[in-house]
């Protein structure tokens, strides 16, 4: 025995390069599932705009702590349900997309479980893997990035305007 330790089979398998045969030209890899991963989270994330800080501040102004907390708790519940639904749907759509990719010949698609982090994580990983086997459309990735930029820009403006209006409303009550 030379003292050399041989790694177990699972460890050797993890570090091997995966063969990814090229797909035939013209193979469609962008189906409905990847587009649902791109769009659906933003529909559900829009529930944030249901929050009415004016109602909370008005309730606090008249010392209605229960009313203010009730509105905050209701909205927190809506956001929690929306978040769980977003993660669940992203996982479902990524799983379906992964199955569709296997059907067209992609041997090792990007692991669909990464969609639990964020849909864009799956979309980026999917694009990287598909670039190794075909020339995928950049449209799902570009649309996802554009929606991120658009949504966070709109949210920033909404948050500033909503908070400013709420605080101005408090000043006018004095």
N, C-alpha and C positions, 0 to 999 in steps of 0.2 A: 504494500500500500504506500503510495507516494505522499499521502496526506492531502491530496486534492479532493475537495468536496464537490460531488456532482449534484447540481440542483435537482429538485424533484421534477417530475414530468410536467406538472402544471406550470411551474415557473419557466421551464424551457419553452412551453407552448405560448406563454404570454409574450415572450420577447422575440418570437419569430416574425418575419415579415409576412404579411398576408398577400396572397396572390389575388389580384383584382383584374380579371380579364376585361378587356375593352368591350363595350356594348356595340352592337351593330349601328352604323350611322342611321340617324333618323329615329332612334328609339326615344319615345316620349317618357320623360322622367318627372315632369311637373304636372301633377294631378290636382284634384280638388282638395285633397287632404292637406297638402302643404299650404295652399291658399287659405284654408280655414285656420291653420296654425298662425298665419300672418295676420288675419283680420279679426277673428273672434275675441282675442284678449282685449282689444281696444274698445270693442262694444261693451264688454263687461266692466272695463276699467272706467268707463264714463259714468258709472254710478257715483263717483266722487262728486260730480257736479250737482247731485241732489242735496248735498249738505248746505244748509242755510244758516250761516253764522249770524245773520241778523236776528233770526228767531232765538238763537241761544243768547245773544247779547241782550235782546229785549227781555227775555225771561230773567236773566241775571239782574237787569236794571230794576225790575220790580220785585226783586228778592224771591223769585220762583226758581229755586235751585233744583227742585224736583223736575220741573218742566225742562230746564236746560239740560240736566243730566239725562232725562228721558229722550230728548232729541239726539243727544250725542250717542247714547246707547243704541238707539234705533239705527242710526247711521253706521255705527261700528258693526252692528250685526249685518247690515246690508253689505258693507265692505268685506266682512269675513266670508259671507256666503258667496259673494262675487269672486273673491280670491280662490276659494275652494273649487268653485265651478270652473274658473279659468284654468287652474292646474289640472283638474280632472279632464276637461275637454282637450287641453294641450296634449296630455298623455294619450288620450284616445286617438286624436288625430295623428299624432306622431307614430303611434303603433300601427294605425291603418296605412300611413304613408310608407312606413318601413316594410310592411307586407306587400304593398304595391310595388315597391322598388325590387324586392326579392322576386316578385312575379315576372318583372321585365328582364331579370338577369343580374342584378347587383348582388354579389355574393355576401358581402359584409357591409350592409348599410350602417350609417351612423346610429349608435344606440338610442332608441326612442326615449329611454328614461331621462335623458338630459333635458327633455322638454319640461320636466317638473321645475327646473331652475328658472327658465324663461323660454318662451317660444323661439326667440331669436337665437338662443344658444343652439337649439336643435337645427334651425334653419342654416346657421353658419356652418356647423359641423357637417350637415347634410351636403352643403355646397362643396366643402373641401373634399369629402369622399367622392362625390359625383365627378369632380374635376379629374379624378384619377382614372375614371372609366369612360367618360364621355364629355361633351361640351354642354353643360347644363345652361339653361337660361338664367341670367342674373336677376330677372324680374322679381322672384319671391324675396330674395335677399335685399335688393334695392328698395322694394316696397316696404319691407319690414323696417329697414333703417329710416326711411322717410317717415313712416308712421311714428316711430320712436321720437324723432326730432319734432315733428308736428305736434304730437300729443303733449310732450313735456313743455314745449313752447306755449301752447294754449293753456296748459295747466298753470304755468308760472304767471301768465297774465291774469287768468281767472283768480288765482289765489291772492295776488296783490290787489286787484280791483275789489274782490269780495271783502277782504280784511279792511281795506281803506274805507269802503262804504259802511262797513259795520262800525268802525271807530268814529267816522264822521257822524253817523246816526246817534252814537252815544253823546257826542259833543253837542248836538242840537237839542238833546233832551234836558241838558243842564240848565 
